[in-house]
Amino acid sequence: MDDHSQDRTFAVAQEIASRDPRVRAIRFTRNFGSHSAIRCGLDEARGQCAAAMACDLQDPPEVLLELLAQWRSGAKVVWAVRRSRAGEARSTLGFSRLYYWILRRFIGLRDTPPTGADFFLIDRVVISALAKFRESNLSLFALLCWMGFPQASVTYDKQARLHGTSGWSLEKKLKLAVDSVTSFPYLPIRLISYVGFCCALAGFVYAGAIVVRGFLGRGWPEGWASLMVILLVMGGIQMVMMGLLGEYLWRALEEARQRPLYLIEARTGEAGASSLRQTEETRATNA
């Protein structure tokens, strides 16, 4: 899968495919994101199982043999769990563990590996079930955990990047975290109600205390600073609530548009590499 890279990725893939008919490559019309690329690859997969991994050589390809052994033992989803991550900053590792802790504890996906996984192998049954989910904003790894098929894992050591820079930016990481939180539990919406109730209750209690203090002749509280602190805190809470509701509203709009998850510009073995191809309807029909 070539997610519309700016180098010669697709040209090199065409050269390899011309020598080996088992190799097929697909290029997107633009960058749709890694999870859309994986979804497209799984849609195009023909075997009884399929593995998805990045081609930056940080994940040893020989681990695929261990995944395959677990699949032959009966597992439908096999995770390649990172035992260590060479060359990563402590802050990156810390935020990664926090994200997977949220998935396990906050969202309730207990089968999520605590240290995370970068690639996996899934059975044909899982591939067929996955084709039924067409959400545009979704964490594919979280969805595989949520689906509930028999799962297994193998551990490996992730290698340091030797060439190039990662396109997995902070912005994309934050979007993935928000997508994971808003795609599964209703807890964020429920928390808004809880926080709103607690703030309202605290406001009524404080107002009652001021009234009682005034009638007892102890004077009315004065101070511009205390008033501004209350206004800023309450305003901040309300803005956070509105932002969270906006995230849900935007995702509802995205799903209502029913845009395709990806568009294919070219694939190996085809003439006219610039012709656009939309495979959404075909895959939905086959599913």
C-alpha positions in Angstrom: 0.0 0.0 0.0 1.5 3.3 -1.1 -0.3 6.1 0.8 0.6 8.6 -1.9 4.2 8.9 -0.8 6.4 11.6 -2.5 9.3 9.3 -3.3 9.6 6.4 -5.8 7.8 3.9 -3.6 5.2 2.9 -6.2 7.7 2.8 -9.0 9.9 0.4 -7.1 6.9 -1.7 -6.2 6.0 -1.9 -9.9 9.5 -3.1 -10.7 9.3 -5.8 -8.0 5.8 -6.8 -9.2 7.0 -7.1 -12.8 9.5 -9.8 -11.6 7.2 -11.5 -9.1 3.5 -12.0 -9.9 2.8 -12.6 -6.2 3.5 -8.9 -5.4 0.7 -6.4 -5.9 0.9 -2.7 -5.0 -1.8 0.0 -4.8 -1.3 3.7 -4.7 -3.8 6.2 -3.2 -4.9 9.4 -4.9 -3.7 11.3 -1.7 -2.6 10.5 1.8 -5.6 8.9 3.6 -3.7 7.8 6.6 -2.1 4.5 7.7 -5.3 2.9 9.0 -7.1 3.5 5.7 -4.1 2.0 3.9 -4.3 -1.1 6.1 -8.1 -1.3 5.5 -7.6 -1.2 1.8 -4.8 -3.8 1.9 -7.1 -6.1 3.9 -10.0 -5.5 1.4 -7.6 -6.6 -1.4 -6.2 -9.6 0.5 -7.0 -13.0 -1.0 -5.5 -15.5 1.5 -6.9 -17.3 4.5 -5.1 -14.8 6.7 -3.4 -11.5 6.3 -0.7 -9.6 8.1 -0.2 -5.8 8.2 3.1 -4.2 9.0 4.9 -1.0 8.1 7.8 -1.1 5.5 10.2 1.1 7.5 12.2 -2.0 8.6 11.7 -1.3 12.3 9.6 -4.4 12.6 11.6 -7.6 11.9 9.8 -9.5 9.1 10.8 -12.9 10.6 8.3 -12.2 13.4 5.6 -13.0 10.8 6.5 -16.7 11.1 5.7 -16.6 14.8 2.4 -14.9 14.1 1.6 -17.5 11.6 2.3 -20.3 14.1 -0.1 -18.7 16.6 -2.7 -18.5 13.9 -2.3 -22.1 13.0 -2.8 -22.9 16.7 -6.3 -21.4 16.5 -6.0 -17.7 17.2 -8.0 -15.4 14.9 -6.1 -12.2 15.8 -2.4 -12.4 16.6 -0.6 -9.3 17.9 3.1 -8.5 17.6 3.6 -6.9 21.0 6.6 -4.6 21.5 8.9 -5.8 24.2 11.3 -2.8 23.7 11.5 0.2 21.4 15.0 1.2 20.5 15.7 4.9 19.8 12.5 6.2 21.3 12.5 9.1 23.8 11.1 8.5 27.3 8.3 11.0 26.7 7.2 9.0 23.7 7.2 5.8 25.6 5.4 7.4 28.5 2.6 8.8 26.3 2.3 5.5 24.5 1.8 3.6 27.8 -0.8 6.2 28.9 -2.7 5.8 25.6 -2.9 2.0 26.0 -3.8 2.3 29.6 -6.7 4.5 28.6 -7.8 1.9 26.1 -7.6 -0.9 28.7 -9.1 1.0 31.7 -11.1 3.9 30.4 -12.5 2.5 27.2 -12.7 -1.1 28.5 -10.7 -2.9 25.8 -9.0 -5.4 28.1 -7.4 -7.4 25.3 -5.3 -4.4 24.2 -1.5 -5.1 24.8 -0.2 -2.9 27.6 2.9 -1.9 25.7 1.1 -1.6 22.3 1.4 -3.4 19.0 2.5 -2.0 15.6 1.4 -5.0 13.4 -0.8 -8.0 13.5 -2.1 -11.0 11.7 -5.8 -11.8 11.3 -7.9 -14.7 10.0 -10.2 -14.6 7.0 -13.2 -14.6 9.3 -12.0 -11.4 10.9 -11.2 -9.8 7.6 -14.8 -10.5 6.4 -16.2 -9.1 9.7 -14.0 -6.1 9.5 -15.4 -5.2 6.0 -18.7 -4.5 7.7 -17.3 -1.5 9.6 -17.0 1.5 7.4 -16.5 4.3 10.0 -14.2 7.0 8.7 -12.8 8.0 12.1 -11.8 4.9 13.9 -8.8 3.2 15.5 -8.4 -0.1 13.6 -6.3 -1.6 16.4 -8.9 -0.8 19.0 -11.7 -2.1 16.7 -9.9 -5.5 16.4 -9.7 -5.7 20.2 -13.4 -4.8 20.5 -14.5 -7.4 18.0 -13.8 -10.2 20.5 -12.3 -13.0 18.3 -9.8 -15.4 20.0 -6.6 -13.4 20.3 -3.0 -14.3 21.0 0.3 -12.4 21.0 4.0 -12.7 20.4 6.7 -10.3 21.7 9.5 -8.7 19.7 12.1 -5.9 20.0 11.3 -2.9 17.8 14.4 -1.7 16.0 15.5 1.9 15.8 14.8 3.8 12.6 17.9 3.9 10.4 16.7 6.0 7.4 14.2 8.8 7.0 11.8 10.4 9.5 8.5 9.1 10.8 5.4 10.6 9.4 3.5 9.7 12.6 3.3 13.2 13.9 2.0 14.5 17.2 -1.2 15.7 15.5 -1.9 12.3 14.1 -1.3 10.7 17.5 -3.7 13.1 19.2 -6.4 12.4 16.5 -6.0 8.7 17.0 -6.4 9.1 20.8 -9.6 11.2 20.3 -10.9 8.7 17.7 -10.4 5.9 20.1 -12.1 7.6 23.0 -15.1 8.8 21.0 -15.6 5.7 18.9 -16.5 3.2 21.6 -17.6 4.3 25.1 -20.4 6.6 26.1 -18.5 7.6 29.2 -17.3 11.0 28.0 -20.8 12.1 27.4 -21.9 10.7 30.8 -18.9 12.6 32.4 -20.2 15.8 31.0 -23.5 15.3 32.8 -21.7 14.4 36.0 -19.4 17.4 35.9 -22.2 19.7 35.0 -24.3 18.4 38.0 -21.4 18.8 40.4 -20.6 22.4 39.2 -24.3 23.3 39.5 -24.5 21.8 43.0 -21.3 23.6 44.1 -22.8 26.8 42.8 -26.0 26.4 44.7 -24.1 25.5 47.9 -21.8 28.5 47.6 -24.8 30.8 46.9 -26.6 29.5 49.9 -23.5 30.0 52.1 -23.3 33.7 50.9 -27.0 34.3 51.7 -26.7 32.8 55.2 -23.5 34.8 55.8 -25.3 38.0 54.8 -28.3 37.4 57.0 -26.1 36.5 60.0 -24.5 40.0 59.8 -21.1 38.8 58.8 -21.0 40.9 55.7 -21.0 40.0 52.0 -17.8 38.6 50.5 -15.9 41.1 48.4 -13.1 40.7 45.9 -12.7 40.9 42.2 -10.1 38.1 42.2 -12.3 35.4 43.6 -15.1 36.3 41.2 -12.8 36.1 38.2 -11.4 32.8 39.4 -14.9 31.3 39.5 -15.8 32.7 36.1 -12.6 31.5 34.5 -12.9 28.0 36.0 -16.5 27.6 35.0 -15.9 29.1 31.6 -13.0 26.6 31.0 -15.2 23.7 32.0 -17.9 24.8 29.7 -15.5 25.2 26.8 -14.1 21.7 27.3 -17.6 20.3 27.4 -18.5 22.1 24.2 -15.3 20.9 22.5 -16.1 17.3 23.4 -19.6 17.6 22.1 -18.2 19.2 18.9 -16.0 16.2 18.4 -19.0 13.9 18.5 -21.0 16.2 16.3 -18.2 16.3 13.7 -17.9 12.6 13.6 -21.6 12.2 13.1 -21.4 14.6 10.2 -18.5 12.6 8.7 -20.4 9.4 8.9 -23.6 11.0 7.4 -21.6 12.1 4.4 -20.7 8.4 3.6 -17.5 9.3 1.8 -15.3 6.4 0.7 -12.5 5.5 3.1 -10.0 5.7 0.3 -9.6 6.3 -3.5 -7.1 4.3 -5.6 -5.0 6.1 -8.2 -3.2 3.2 -9.6 -2.3 -0.4 -9.0 0.4 -2.7 -10.4 -0.4 -4.6 -13.6 -2.8 -1.9 -14.9 -2.5 0.5 -17.8 -3.2 4.1 -17.2 -1.8 4.7 -13.8 -3.6 8.0 -13.4 -7.1 6.5 -13.6 -9.1 6.9 -10.4 -10.7 3.9 -8.9 -13.2 3.7 -6.1 -13.5 0.2 -4.6 -15.9 1.0 -1.7 -19.1 -0.2 -3.5 -17.4 -3.4 -4.8 -16.1 -4.4 -1.4 -19.4 -3.6 0.3 -21.3 -5.8 -2.2 -18.9 -8.7 -1.7 -19.2 -8.3 2.1 
